[in-house]
Amino acid sequence: MSWRSCLLLLLVLVCGALAQKSAAQWKEYAYPDAGFAVAAPVSPRIYPDPKATDVRVYRWELTSNAEFVIHSTGPRPTCLKAVTTFKESNGKICREPTFRDRSGTFLRSV
């Protein structure tokens, strides 16, 4: 499962766990320097990652047994360029996914 699929699943689960909260109680928390914004019912606790000095942790404690965490290094210029190029191409530049072993040897196409 790709990291995007995992993130989407996590967001769906978090939204489901918070379904009892009123939409009027949610607020958008924007972090332009980190390159993202999140709508949540509570403000996050923000602190440096103790294991990675260039990473900041944004933690939302949603319920007594549900939390949402983002580890951010901020926007990366090459990533932003790739996203812009992809958007401008209307998704026509996608390549077929491939698998490689640890040595980098091509295994098969999906």
N, C-alpha and C positions, 0 to 999 in steps of 0.2 A: 504494500500500500504506500503510495507516495505521501510526502509530507503535506501536500496540498489537500489530499483526501483526508488525512488525519486531522488537519486543522479544521476542515469543513465539518467533519464528524464531531470534533470537540465543540465547535460553535453551536451546532445543532443540539448537542447534549446540554450545554450551558443554558441555551435559550429555553429548552424544555424544563430544566430544573428551576428556572426563574419565571415560569409561566404564571405563577400566582401573583407576581408583582405587577402593579399597574404601570401602563406605558407612560403615564404622566410623571412617574417617579424616576424615570431613566434620564440620564444626562450624557451629553457627548464630552468625552475627555480627549482633547487633541494634543498631540506631541509632534509638531512640525519638524523639530530637530531630529527626532527619531524616525519620522516618515510614516506615521500612522495615527489613526483616531479610532476610539472605541466608545460605543454607547453602553453604559452600564448603570446599575441602580446605586452603586457606591463608588467613591473615589478610590484610586489604587494606592497602595503603599509602594513607593519607588525607592530603590536602593541599589548600590553597585553589587554586581555578582562577585562573591568572594573567590570564585575559581578563575574568573576571566576579567582582567582589569579594564578591558575596553567595552564591557557589556553592562547595560543597566537592566534591572529586573523591574517589571511592572506587575504587581500582584493585586488582583481583586478577590477579596474574600466574599463570595456571594451568599452562601449559607453556611451553616455549621459544618457541612461536609461537602461543599462544592467551592472550588476556586478556579480562577482563570489567570494564567501567567504568561507574560510575553517577555522573552529575553531579546533585547535589541542592541545592535551595534550602530544603529542609525542607517540612513539611506546610503547605499553604495552607488557611486556614479556609473559604473559599468552596468549594474543591475537596472538602474533607472533608464539608461540608454536602451537596453534590451527590451524593457517593457514598452517604452515609447515606440520603438521600431515595430514591435509586435502589434500594438494598437493601430499604428498607421497602416499596417498591411492587412488589417481586418482578419488576422489569424491565418493568413495564407502562407506564412513562412515556417510553419511547424514542420519539423522533421519527424520521421518515424522513430519511436523510442527504440533503443538498443540496450543490450546487456553486455557487460564486459566482466571478465574475471579480475582478480586482484592485480594481475600483471598488466592489465589493460587490453588483453586479447579479446577480440570480438567473439561473442558466443552465438547470438541469434537475434533476429528482429522479431518484434512482437506483432 
